[in-house]
């Protein structure tokens, strides 16, 4: 399970990587080629769409950071975990819950759920 914990930490780090070239290198290293990320507001298939989705979230929430909201619960090739998004050291404005499915030590699919979102 510790390997999956590390992969989830790497996953969160990708969402915080603001250098486009570094972010893409991390995506290529961690995600399978045929990866998918699906949440209520986005569906990204493949690394290009995933990279664009992460960039769009960073543009929507400039200066905000992702962090784990608790322990990672993992077994076999899957993990579930809560994450938070907010200003560094401040209260989270967005809270979500993800389920990541792995394939040979890489992320194949992430299913995301939003538990708290800012009022429009």
PEMORA-V895794 format. One record per residue. N is the residue number from 1. RES is the residue in three letters. SS is DSSP state (H for helix, E for strand, C for the rest). PSI is psi in degrees with one decimal (999 if undefined). D_FIRST is the distance of its C-alpha to the first C-alpha in Angstrom with 2 decimals. Layout:
N:RES:SS:PSI:D_FIRST
N:RES:SS:PSI:D_FIRST
//
This chain:
1:UNK:C:-28.4:0.00
2:UNK:H:-34.5:3.81
3:UNK:H:-41.6:5.38
4:UNK:H:-35.5:5.24
5:UNK:H:-43.5:6.35
6:UNK:H:-39.8:8.80
7:UNK:H:-38.2:9.94
8:UNK:H:-39.9:10.73
9:UNK:H:-41.8:12.56
10:UNK:H:-38.0:14.37
11:UNK:H:-48.1:15.26
12:UNK:H:-40.9:16.86
13:UNK:H:-36.0:18.60
14:UNK:H:-41.3:20.19
15:UNK:H:-21.9:21.74
16:UNK:H:-7.5:23.22
17:UNK:C:114.1:24.56
18:UNK:C:-14.0:28.31
19:UNK:C:116.1:29.54
20:UNK:H:-41.9:29.86
21:UNK:H:-42.0:29.64
22:UNK:H:-40.3:26.58
23:UNK:H:-45.2:24.87
24:UNK:H:-39.1:25.78
25:UNK:H:-39.8:24.54
26:UNK:H:-39.0:21.08
27:UNK:H:-47.6:21.19
28:UNK:H:-33.8:22.33
29:UNK:H:-32.2:19.54
30:UNK:H:-31.6:16.62
31:UNK:E:145.7:18.11
32:UNK:E:160.9:19.49
33:UNK:E:-36.7:23.27
34:UNK:E:34.5:23.68
35:UNK:E:164.6:21.29
36:UNK:E:142.1:22.16
37:UNK:E:124.2:21.82
38:UNK:E:122.0:23.56
39:UNK:E:178.9:24.46
40:UNK:C:-19.9:27.76
41:UNK:C:-7.7:29.51
42:UNK:E:149.0:28.29
43:UNK:E:115.5:27.41
44:UNK:E:128.6:26.57
45:UNK:E:122.3:26.38
46:UNK:C:161.8:25.82
47:UNK:H:-36.3:25.15
48:UNK:H:-48.0:28.70
49:UNK:H:-37.8:28.56
50:UNK:H:-47.8:25.14
51:UNK:H:-44.6:26.58
52:UNK:H:-39.0:29.71
53:UNK:H:-45.5:27.92
54:UNK:H:-42.4:26.03
55:UNK:H:-39.6:29.38
56:UNK:H:-39.9:31.16
57:UNK:H:-42.1:28.85
58:UNK:H:-37.5:29.38
59:UNK:H:-35.1:33.12
60:UNK:H:-31.1:33.16
61:UNK:C:65.5:31.47
62:UNK:C:135.4:32.70
63:UNK:C:-6.1:31.32
64:UNK:E:157.2:28.59
65:UNK:E:147.7:24.98
66:UNK:E:145.4:21.68
67:UNK:E:156.3:19.18
68:UNK:E:141.9:16.23
69:UNK:C:5.2:17.85
70:UNK:C:-163.6:15.26
71:UNK:C:154.0:11.68
72:UNK:C:129.6:9.10
73:UNK:E:111.6:8.46
74:UNK:E:147.2:6.01
75:UNK:E:155.8:6.31
76:UNK:C:-120.0:7.98
77:UNK:C:39.0:9.20
78:UNK:E:152.5:9.59
79:UNK:E:147.3:8.99
80:UNK:E:145.1:11.81
81:UNK:E:153.5:13.12
82:UNK:E:143.7:16.60
83:UNK:E:160.1:18.37
84:UNK:E:148.3:21.83
85:UNK:E:125.5:24.59
86:UNK:E:-177.7:27.59
87:UNK:E:148.6:29.67
88:UNK:C:122.7:28.20
89:UNK:C:1.2:28.38
90:UNK:C:-179.8:29.86
91:UNK:C:140.3:29.14
92:UNK:E:130.8:26.98
93:UNK:E:-23.9:29.34
94:UNK:E:135.8:26.77
95:UNK:E:135.8:23.68
96:UNK:E:175.4:21.46
97:UNK:E:124.9:18.48
98:UNK:E:150.0:16.54
99:UNK:E:119.6:14.56
100:UNK:E:135.2:13.14
101:UNK:E:127.6:13.14
102:UNK:E:157.9:12.00
103:UNK:E:104.3:14.05
104:UNK:C:37.6:13.49
105:UNK:C:10.0:11.39
106:UNK:E:156.0:13.85
107:UNK:E:128.3:14.48
108:UNK:E:-46.5:17.00
109:UNK:E:142.0:17.77
110:UNK:E:128.1:17.40
111:UNK:E:118.7:19.28
112:UNK:E:147.1:20.49
113:UNK:E:141.3:22.45
114:UNK:E:121.4:24.78
115:UNK:E:-28.3:25.28
116:UNK:E:126.1:27.74
117:UNK:C:151.1:30.03
118:UNK:C:147.9:33.17
119:UNK:C:141.4:36.48
120:UNK:C:999:38.44
//
